[in-house]
Amino acid sequence: MPALRDDIDPDGLLEYSVVFSDRSLNSMSDAFGEVMRDISRIMRNAYGAASVAVVPGGGTYGMEAIARQFANDARVLVIRNGWFSYRWSQIMEAGKLASHTTVLAASQCDDNTDAPFAPCPLEDILERIRAEKPDVVFCPHVETSAGMMMPDNFIRAVTGCVHEHGGIFVLDCVASGTVFVNLEETGSMCC
């Protein structure tokens, strides 16, 4: 069967999918592989990282890949600043991944029902990390549902504390957009 369009991915494979068509680049083609290698190179340079893992898919797909790689039977701490960072504990629970999950949630600044939320205080987070020594700590860089962004000094402090006992700090940058985080400088790992 000939392709409907042969100018998109002329040397690629035919797609037999309800999602993809001849108008998209086949993920098994050389052209797609070249795009992925370009993205990997660009991300290494942009983030000042020695290596990156490019996982094609949406934000949750990336989060699940990271969780399955690093949180299997691990002690996990989730810094939850809003609805989207709630996804981390959902992934742990649904996948039966972590051996133990601690959640440090944002809270309202005062008793007024219209009061904004603020992240768990940094000192409380560091104290809990030192006490529990989690294998992996997950934290959103930007939490769009609550309008919060964690500053670099916060990221460095949490990363340093996690690294004191050999843990891994995963900075969830799914919603960061164009906000730059230097991963080598902060010592964090990004998803």
C-alpha positions as CSV (number, residue, x, y, z in Angstrom):
1,M,0.0,0.0,0.0
2,P,1.6,3.3,-1.0
3,A,1.8,6.2,1.5
4,L,-0.7,9.0,1.1
5,R,2.2,11.5,1.4
6,D,5.7,10.5,0.6
7,D,7.3,13.9,1.4
8,I,7.1,13.7,5.2
9,D,9.2,10.6,6.0
10,P,10.2,9.2,2.6
11,D,12.5,6.5,3.9
12,G,10.4,5.7,7.0
13,L,8.0,2.8,7.6
14,L,4.3,2.9,6.9
15,E,2.1,3.7,9.9
16,Y,-0.8,1.4,10.7
17,S,-2.2,3.3,13.7
18,V,-5.3,5.1,14.6
19,V,-3.2,7.8,16.2
20,F,-0.4,8.4,13.7
21,S,-0.6,8.7,10.0
22,D,1.6,9.3,6.9
23,R,1.6,12.9,7.9
24,S,3.8,12.2,11.0
25,L,7.3,11.1,11.4
26,N,7.5,7.4,12.2
27,S,9.3,6.8,15.5
28,M,11.2,3.8,14.0
29,S,12.6,5.9,11.1
30,D,16.1,7.2,10.7
31,A,14.8,10.7,10.5
32,F,13.0,10.4,13.8
33,G,16.2,9.0,15.3
34,E,18.2,12.0,14.0
35,V,15.6,14.4,15.6
36,M,16.0,12.6,18.9
37,R,19.8,12.7,18.8
38,D,19.6,16.5,18.0
39,I,17.2,17.0,21.0
40,S,19.6,15.1,23.2
41,R,22.6,17.1,22.1
42,I,20.7,20.4,22.4
43,M,19.5,19.5,25.9
44,R,22.9,18.5,27.1
45,N,24.3,21.8,26.0
46,A,21.4,23.9,27.2
47,Y,21.3,22.3,30.7
48,G,25.0,21.9,31.1
49,A,24.5,18.2,31.7
50,A,26.8,15.3,31.0
51,S,23.9,13.1,29.8
52,V,20.2,13.3,29.3
53,A,17.4,10.8,28.7
54,V,14.9,11.9,26.1
55,V,11.6,10.1,26.6
56,P,9.0,10.8,23.9
57,G,5.6,11.3,25.5
58,G,3.7,13.7,27.8
59,G,4.6,14.9,31.3
60,T,3.0,12.0,33.1
61,Y,4.8,9.6,30.8
62,G,8.2,11.1,31.8
63,M,7.2,11.1,35.5
64,E,6.3,7.5,35.4
65,A,9.5,6.6,33.6
66,I,11.6,8.3,36.3
67,A,9.6,6.8,39.1
68,R,9.9,3.3,37.7
69,Q,13.6,3.8,37.2
70,F,14.5,5.2,40.6
71,A,11.6,4.5,43.1
72,N,11.2,0.8,42.9
73,D,11.1,-0.5,46.5
74,A,12.6,2.9,47.6
75,R,11.9,5.3,50.4
76,V,10.4,8.3,48.7
77,L,9.7,11.8,49.8
78,V,7.4,14.0,47.7
79,I,7.3,17.8,48.1
80,R,3.7,18.5,47.1
81,N,3.0,22.1,46.2
82,G,-0.3,21.6,44.3
83,W,-2.4,19.4,42.1
84,F,0.2,18.4,39.6
85,S,2.9,17.4,42.1
86,Y,0.2,15.2,43.7
87,R,0.8,13.0,40.6
88,W,4.0,11.7,42.1
89,S,2.3,10.0,45.0
90,Q,-0.4,8.7,42.7
91,I,2.2,7.1,40.5
92,M,3.9,5.5,43.6
93,E,0.5,4.2,44.8
94,A,-0.9,3.0,41.4
95,G,2.4,1.3,40.4
96,K,3.0,-0.1,43.9
97,L,6.6,1.3,43.5
98,A,7.9,2.9,46.7
99,S,8.3,0.9,49.9
100,H,7.4,4.1,51.8
101,T,6.2,7.5,50.7
102,T,6.3,10.6,52.8
103,V,4.4,13.7,51.5
104,L,5.3,17.3,52.6
105,A,2.4,19.4,51.4
106,A,2.0,23.1,50.9
107,S,-0.4,24.8,53.2
108,Q,-2.5,28.0,53.3
109,C,-0.7,31.0,54.7
110,D,-3.5,31.8,57.1
111,D,-7.0,30.7,58.1
112,N,-8.7,32.9,55.5
113,T,-10.3,30.6,52.9
114,D,-8.9,32.9,50.1
115,A,-5.4,32.8,51.5
116,P,-2.7,31.7,49.1
117,F,-0.7,28.5,49.6
118,A,3.0,28.4,50.4
119,P,5.4,25.4,50.2
120,C,6.3,23.5,53.2
121,P,9.0,25.5,55.0
122,L,12.5,24.7,53.8
123,E,13.8,23.9,57.3
124,D,11.0,21.4,57.9
125,I,11.9,19.7,54.6
126,L,15.6,19.5,55.4
127,E,14.8,18.2,58.9
128,R,12.6,15.5,57.5
129,I,15.1,14.5,54.8
130,R,17.9,14.2,57.5
131,A,15.6,12.1,59.7
132,E,14.1,9.8,57.1
133,K,17.1,9.6,54.6
134,P,14.8,9.0,51.6
135,D,16.3,7.3,48.6
136,V,14.5,9.7,46.2
137,V,13.0,13.1,46.7
138,F,10.6,14.5,44.1
139,C,9.8,18.2,43.9
140,P,8.1,20.3,41.3
141,H,10.1,23.3,40.0
142,V,7.0,25.1,38.9
143,E,3.5,24.1,40.2
144,T,1.1,25.8,37.9
145,S,-2.0,24.8,39.8
146,A,-0.8,26.8,42.8
147,G,1.3,29.5,41.1
148,M,4.5,28.5,42.8
149,M,8.1,28.3,41.6
150,M,10.9,26.9,43.7
151,P,14.0,29.2,43.6
152,D,17.5,28.0,42.9
153,N,18.7,28.5,46.5
154,F,15.8,26.1,47.7
155,I,16.8,23.6,45.0
156,R,20.5,23.7,46.0
157,A,19.6,23.3,49.7
158,V,17.3,20.3,49.2
159,T,19.7,18.7,46.7
160,G,22.7,19.1,49.0
161,C,20.7,17.6,51.9
162,V,19.6,14.6,49.8
163,H,23.1,14.0,48.6
164,E,24.5,14.0,52.2
165,H,23.2,10.4,52.5
166,G,23.5,9.4,48.9
167,G,19.9,10.0,47.8
168,I,18.7,11.3,44.5
169,F,16.8,14.6,44.0
170,V,14.4,14.7,41.1
171,L,13.3,18.2,40.0
172,D,10.0,18.0,38.1
173,C,10.4,20.5,35.3
174,V,7.4,19.4,33.3
175,A,5.7,22.8,33.8
176,S,8.9,24.9,33.8
177,G,8.5,26.0,30.2
178,T,11.3,28.4,29.4
179,V,12.5,28.9,33.0
180,F,16.1,27.7,33.0
181,V,17.6,25.5,35.8
182,N,21.3,24.8,35.6
183,L,21.3,21.1,36.7
184,E,25.0,20.9,37.3
185,E,25.0,24.0,39.5
186,T,22.0,22.9,41.5
187,G,23.1,19.2,41.5
188,S,19.6,18.1,40.7
189,M,18.2,15.6,38.2
190,C,15.4,16.8,36.0
191,C,12.3,15.2,34.5
